[in-house]
């Protein structure tokens, strides 16, 4: 074996070791200590998300609002989807959906809405109604008719989990900062999209229909997303926070709507039954936004 092969083997072994790296794994005295941070680590990690700089309305030379689809079938978007099974991975990583739902339930995220315009606020009960479907079996119906009550064993509950999420919809704001002389992006809202929970109860009926479950006001959820970590495929010893991942646009998305004079109509409303032309229209909108900054410096 020559020196080059030895180096490659050592490098591969190092990458395999780092792939299983977890919190406190190097200083753990027992397996139970893995994943537990020391007081010094907690104090060191007690930071805040990078604050947005103040931008005066007079400094906004041009702006455009866009709505985009993040398809979770695309490999580059996997960090937003996995892990869907958090029972066996042995770390504190959670999918983006699990992070949002958990913090909506414990009250850390309160800015939850029914639409992307953030006009109708939703309560925890509204969210649970969208995520869980209950169905009474035939035996339960017979028991109810005879006794007026139903045992829990005769009630089937179907709930959506991270594995059911197929897309993320996001709303963002592109603008030209004339003071800085550059094009900037501000993420405003994020929404998980999945088939209704009822479709899991009756898969044979073909009831699959993607729905927007809820919209979260992104600036209000930044602290929670800053504490949650996503997988960094380039260096597993340095995980990236969901706040950083989303703000830096480390994902691939397709524009499905922009603000326009026709009431912000979707691309599919004026380009029907042609997926290729819809995709080209999305790319045209992206190119138009990119050209705004380029044209700013043309004389």
Buried (B, 14 or more C-beta within 10 A) or exposed (E): EEEEEEEEEEEEEEEEEEEEBBBBBEEBEEEEEBBEEEEEEEEEEEEEBEEEEEBEEEEBBBBBBBBBBBBBEBEEBBBBBBBBEBEEEEBBBBBBBBBBBBBBEEEEBBBBBBBBEBEEEBEEEBBEEBBEBEBBEEEBEEBBEEEEEBEEEBEEEBEBBBBBBBBBBBBBBBBBBEEEEEBBEBBBBBBBBBBBBBBBBEEEEEEEEEEBBBBBBBBBBBBBBBBBBBBBEEEBEEBBBBBBBBBEEBBEBBBBBBBEEEEEEBBBEEBEEEEEEBBEBBEEBBEEBEEBBEEBEEE
